[in-house]
């Protein structure tokens, strides 16, 4: 078996073209790049080659969970076959022809926003309402279906970005000088957020997460949290924060009903914290984690974006925190967004992270069960109090189980983190859209969600917003 793997490795060293396109120069990654879906997504290597490599200790971790990749690919194929046939928006050309026909029939020279349609990922809310009203779908049927996409995925988790402002300048989020922010009058008001959250909750959203920017910078965060927790059907409201100013609000937030907490800290070394965030405050963030533990948050989730040559030497240190603390350390693959100068050479893959952790803990990690819709792959060091997770958006996507929607601070609804499809719910509300109109718009946006996002190199080339403007 070892000779088999060695033979394949030797052959892969001569495949210069695939290797040049791979996220790593290792022969294994060069080989894996040969096995892709037509959309550029990695799939499991053929079983005979996998068995060869799994016999080599130095590569075994790459194949430890290959069944997850195969299972994910299989679910995507099943989704495509079972795709439901719900009413779809017309193409831009169809809309133009319909509007021209209507204009000629009425003898009118007037125009509407829908007449100016161009192929664009941005939906025109008036066009959506005009089209779907004609279908006369019963309101109760729309309420039941509006968060289920054409692949049968029910979206029960809404992430709401409360602000684009942040008091850090993290390397993976934005450039040192920051990014242009939306004027305050273009951001959602508290009343608008609550109106939309109520619609989503009525349609089946049971979990809401508040993000940013840095959400603790919002003055009415406690009051807003209390109102969201009171919505019928919502059983979980969480917060993702950098922790700098969390401690002063945490007890009030807990009293308001906040029951899930993620704190982002990418290093355990104060001097490195300043390098990665371009600000001071490491001690305050660590104090916030311990404050949350004292208040009974279990687990406190600790988000760690892993970057090669920056903090990838600290994985074992983070895992060690889980020995005695009720925390869930979440290692996140570095992802490309506008302004963060992503490159594959900086990305540490799931396989590489797993190899580093198992090298530090030879007894290995035990697999924990992942709840439905969970984006992370969850593990635990036997005997440790906390747990370790890997968020593998780039190398092992979880699109088949995605149940998330994102409401950005400027009111745009984004159905996929890496997709360009958006629609402005803010504009619709400020132009007097009714509750049913908003449901139609949300339903149309959800229907446009694709089965899966593109491969990582296509994602890196595609236009997208800065992470701070999408919401972390």
N, C-alpha and C positions, 0 to 999 in steps of 0.2 A: 504493500500500500504506500509506504514511504517513497519507493522508487517511482510509483505512478505519479504522486504529487510532484516529486522533483522533476520528472520529465515534463509535466505540464508547465511548471514554473520556468524551466529552461526555455520552452517554446515561447512562453508569454513575453520573455525578455526581448524577443525580436519583433514584437508587435508595437512598433514605435508610434503609429498613428493613434490607436486607441489609447495608449498610455498618455499621450500628450493631452487628451481630452478629459482624463480622469482626475478626480479630486486629490489623488495621491500618486506618487510615482512608484508605489510598490507594485511588484508583479501581480499580486493578488487583485489589487484594484484595477490594474490594466486588464486582467482576465475578466473581471466582473463587468467591465464596460462593454464587453462584446455581447453580453446578454441583456438587452434592453427591450422595453416595449416600444412600439412605434412612436409613443409620445415622449420617449427619452427617459422613462422611469426605470429604475433598477428592479430586476426581478430575481428570484432565487436561481442560483446556478443549477444546471442539470445535476441530478442526484449522484451520478457516478463521479463527477468532478468534485462535488461537495464532500463525498465520502473520502476521496483522496486527501483533500486538504484538512478535513476534520481529524485525520490521523496524525497531523503535525501539531504538536503543542503550541507552536508559535502562531498558528492560524486557526486553532480550534474555536477561539471566541468569535471569529467572524461568522461561524456557521452554527454557533450554539443555539441561535433562535431563528434559523432560516425558515422554519415552518411558519413563523409569523408573517414573513414576507409572502410566502406562497399562499397562505390563508387570506391575506389582504388582497392579493391579486385575484384570487378565486372569488372573493366577495364582490369585487368591482365588476367582474365578468357577469356574476349572477344579477347584480343591480342593473347592468345594461340590458340583459335579456328580459328582466321583469319590469322594465321601465314603464311606469303608468302613463296612460294617454290622457293627460289633462289639456284643457284649452290653452293654446300657445299664442303669444303675441305675434302679429304678422311681421314679415320682413319689412325693412325700410321701403323697398320698392313697392310692396303691396300696399303699404299705407299711403305712399305718394299717389299711386293709381286710384285708390279709393277716394282720397280727398279731391283729386282732380275731377273725378267722375261726379262727385257730389257737388262740386263748385259749378261744373257745366250744367248740371241738371237744375240747379237753383238760379243760374244766371248771375251768381254773385262773384265779385272779384276780391272779396275779403280773404284774408289768410289767417291761419292759426299757427301756434307754435308747432303743432304736429306736422304742418306742411313743410317745415324746414328741416325735417329729419335727415340726418346723415348716419351712416354706419358708425356706431359709437357704443362703447360699453356703458355709457351713462344713459339711464332710462329717462325719458320725458314723462313725468308723472301724469300730465294731462292726457297724453296719448294712451297711457295705460288705462286710465279710468274710462276714456271714450271707448276703447276696444272692449274692455271687460264688462262694462255696463250693458253693451249690446247682447251679451250672452245671457243676461238676466239670471245669474246664478243666485239661488236662494241664500239669504244672509246667514242662516244657520249652517248651511253646507260650506260656505266660504269660511266661516269661523272655524269649522272642524278641519279644513284642508289647507288653510293659508300658510302653515309652517311646515308642510310636507312637500318636499321637492319631487321632481319627476322620476327620481330614483328610489323613492320610498323612504327617504331619510326624514325623520321627524325632528325638528329643531326645538329643543327645550331649554337651551342655554343662551342667554343674551349677555354680551359684554358691552358695557356702556362706558365710553371715554368721557370723563367729566371736564377735562381741560387739555389743552395742548401745551401748557406751561410746565416746566420742570426745573428743579433746583440743582440738577446734576447735568453733566454733559458726557454721558457714557460713550465709549469708543464705538460700540456696536449699534448705537441708536442714532447718533447725529454728529456732525462735525463740531469742532471746538467752538466755532462762532455761533452755533445754533442754526435754526432754520426759520424762515419767515412764518410767522404765526397768523392765524385768521383774526381779523378784528373782532372785538367782543360782541358786536351786534350781529355777527355771523355765526355765533355759537348758540347752542340750544339753551334756552332758559330752563329754570327748574320746573316751571309749569309744563313746558313742552316735553321735557324728559319724562315727567310723571304721566302725561297723557299717552305717550308712546308706550311706556312700560306697562300701563294698564291694558292697552290693546294687545301687546305681546303676551301678557299673563293670561288674559282672557282666551287666547288662542292655544295655550298650552305651555308657555315658558314657565318653568318651575325654579330655575336657578338664574340669578343675576350676579354679574361680577362688575365692580366699579374699577376702572382703570384710568390711565392718562397717557401722556403727561404724568404728572404726579397728582393723584386725586386728593391728597391731604391738603393741597394748596387751595382747594375750593372751600370758601367760607361756610357754606351751608351743608357741608358734607354730612354732619350728624343728622340734621333735620331731613335731608334727602334720604339717607339710609333708613331712618325710621319710617318714612312714607313708603319706601319700596318694600320694606319688610311686612308692612300691613296689607299689601296687595293680595287679594284672594288667589290662591293657587301657588304663590311663591313660597317655597320652603327653605330657600337658601340664598343669602346675600353675602357676597365675598368682596374682598378688597385686595388689589395688587398694588404695592407701594414700595418705594425705595427705603422707607423706614426713617428717614432723617427727622421728620416732624411728627412721626406717628405717636410717640409716647404721650404727648400732651392731649391727644384726642382719643386714645384707645379705650379708656374706661367708658367714656360717653358713647363711643361707637358700639361697644359691647352691650351697653344698656339699651341702645337703639335697636339691637337685634342682629348686628353683624356676627355671623357664625362661621365664616371662612376667611383665612388670612394667608396671603402670600407676601413675603418680604424678599426683595431682590438684593443680593449681595454676592459679588462675583469673586471676592478674595477675602481671606482671613488675615491679610497682612496690611496694616494701615498705610504704609508707604506705597504699596501697589494699588490700594484703593484710590489714592490721589491720582495715580497715573491713569487708571482706568476710567474714573469718573470726572477727572479734571477739577475736583473739589475735595474739601476735607469733610470729615464726619463719620469715619468708620466706627468710632467708639459709640456714637449715638445709634447707629444702625444695629450694632450687636446688642446694645442695651434694649432696643425695641424688641428684638427677638426674645430676650430673656423676660422682658415685661409681659409679652404675650403669653409665654409659657406659664408665668405666675398667675395670670388671669384665667388659665384653664384652657386655652386654645390647644387642641390636640387632634391632629398635628398642626404645628406651625410649618407652613411650606416655605422652603428657602429656595429661591430661583437662582441658578448659576449658569450664565452664558459662558461656555467654554471656548476659548480662543487659543490656537496653537502659538506657542512662544510667548504667551501673555500670562495665562493662569492655569494651563493644563498640567502643571506640576503640583497642583493643590487638590486633585481629586480625592486622594486618600485622606487628606486632612479634613475635608468636608465629610467624608463617610464616617470618620472617627467621631464626629459630633453626634452621630446617631447612636453611639454606644449607650449613652446615658440620657440623652435628651429626646423628648417626644416631637421630633421634627422630621419632616420629609424633605430631603435634599433632592432637588430636581435639576439634573444636568441637561442643559439645552444646547442643541446644535446651533452654531452661529449661522444666522439667516441673512439674506441680502435684502436691504431696503434702501431707499433713496438717501444718499448722504453718508452711508456708513462704510463706504469703500470696501465692500465685501470681496474676498477672493477665496477660492477653494483651498489655497495653501494655508489660510488661517483657520479653516474649519476642522474641528476634531470630530470624527464620525462616531456614531454609536458604537461601532465595533472597536474603535481605538479607545474610547472611554471605558467600555466594558473590560478590555484587555488590561488597562491601567489599574482598574479597581480590583480585578481578580488577581493581578500580580501582587497587590498589597495585602489581599486577604485570600490566601491559597485555599482555605476551606470552601471558598466560593460563595455565591449569593443564592438565596432561595427565592423562587418566583412567587410573587403575591398575585392574587386574582385582581384583574383590572375591571372596574365597574364598566357597564355599557356606556359608550360615548367617551370613555377616558382616553385622553391623548397620550398619556405617559405609559411607559412600560415599567412596572413596579417590582422592586426587589427588596430584600432585607438580608443583612448579615445575620446568620443564626445567632440568637442570644442577644442581639442589640435591641434597644427599645424603639428606636426610630426606623426609618426606611429610606431607600434610595430609588429614584426614578430617572428615566431617560426620556427626553422629549425629542423625537427623531424626525422632525418635519422634513429634513433634507434627504436623508438616506433610506428611511423606512416610513413612508407616509401613512397616515391613518385616516385617509379621506373616506373610506367605506363606512366608518363609524362616526363621521363628523356630525355633531348636533349643534354647532355654534353659529351664531350670527353676531355681527359687530355693528353697533351704533356709534358712529364717530362724533366727536365733540361738535363738529359743524353740522350735524344732522344727517349726514349721508349714511345710508345703510349699506354695509359691505358684507356680502354673503360668503366670501372666502378671503382669508388673510393674504393669499398670494394672487388673487384675481383682481382684475380691473373693473368688474361690474359693480356699479354703485347707482343709487337713486337718492335724491334729496327729499327726505321726509320733512325737513325744516321748511323748504320752499312750499311744499304741499300744504303744510299747516298754515303758513303765513299767507297763502293764497286761498284760504277758506275751504280747504278740503274737509269733507265730512269724515266721521268715524268709518263709515263704510268705504269711502274713497281711500282712506289710509290702509284699510285691510286689503283692498284690491291691489294697491301699489306694493305692499309688502309681499303679497302672494305672487305677484308677477316677478318681483326680484328674486324670491326664493326659487321660483321655477327656472330661473336662468343659471342656477348653480350647476357647475359641471361635475361629472363623476369623480374627477381627480384633478389636482393641480399638475402643472408641467414638471419636467425634471429640473434639477437644481440649476443647471447651466442656462436653461431657457428662462427660469425665474430670475436669474442674475441679470439677464439681458433685457428683461421686460420692464417697462415703466411701472413704478409703484410709489406710494407715498413714503415719506419718512415714518419710521416706526412711531415716533412721538405723536404724529398726526393721526395715525390709525388707531392707536390705543394698544398698550402692551398686554 
